Amino acid sequence: SCARIIRWDHSGAVITEKFDYLANPARLGMFFWRFSLATAEGRGFDPTAVLVSPDSLDYKWMDEMASDNEKLGVRDYAREKFKESIKDPLSKRYKLSVLHKLPEGVSGPDTVTYYLVGTPLFQATSVVGRGTRVFVALVANSTADRSKRFVCLKDAWRVNHKGIEAEGDILSALNAAGISNVPTLHCHGDVGDQHTMTDRLWKEIYPPATFADSPFKSHTHYRILTEEVCLPLEKFKSGFELLKFSR
C-alpha cells in the first residue's frame, strides 16, 4: 500500500519519500490529476519529433528513396543503411526538426530544417547520460524541395557546463580552418528549451553546496548533422583500406 513518485531525466532522478496511498489517497490522486492536466511536452513528449503517418507523402517518399531503383553512386551505402532503418513494418518513422545555431556574433532569423528518420543505427542503453542516438536521415525541408540527400543525424543530450563547447561549434571551427579528415558540418542546434532539471533541483535542496559538489551534470537536448554518412569500421577489409579511404 506504499508508493514513491519518481521523476527521471538524463541527469538523474528525483524520488519522493515513501507514502501510504491507502491512508492518504489524496496525495496520489493529486499527482495523477496534475499529470493529466500537463501539456504533452510537460509529460515528456518531444514536439520537434512528429510521427510520420503511413498514408502521408513523407512516408511514401521514404519508401521511394530506400528502393533499389534509387541508386546514389558512391554514396549508395547511405541509402542501404536508410533502407535497413525502415524495413520493419512495425517500426515508427519520425520527422525531426532542427533549429540552426548561428555562429557567435552572427545575427539573423532562425532557420528550421526537417529530416525523416527510421530506427536509429546506434542507441545508447543507459537510462541517464547523453542518450545518444544516430540516424541516417533524409533531408525533407518541404514537398516542393525534395533533395535526394542523406545525412548523418546525431541526437543527444550534451553536457551543458561552462567551458564545454558544443560539438557542432568545434566541427565548424575545424571546417573553417580547412582541417582534413573530419566530418563536414551540415547544421546543429539545441532542441527547444529541453534541459535537465535533476541537477537544478539538487542545488535547491542543498543551497550551501558549490557547483563542484553536485553529483549531477546539466544536460541539454541537442542535434548535430554531418554531410557524411560514415561506414562502420567492420566494413573495412584492412587497416590499409581504412587509411586509403580516409585521405
Secondary structure by P-SEA (a helix, b strand, c coil): cbbbbbbbccccccccccccccccaaaaaaaaaaaaacccccccccccbbbbbcccaaaaaaaaaacccccccccaaaaaaaaaacccccbbbbbbbbcccccccccccbbbbbbbbcccccccccccccbbbbbbccccccccccccbbbbbbbcccccccccccaaaaaaaaaaaccccbbbbccccccccccccaaaaaaaaccccccccccbbbbbbbbbbbccccccccccccaaaaaaaac
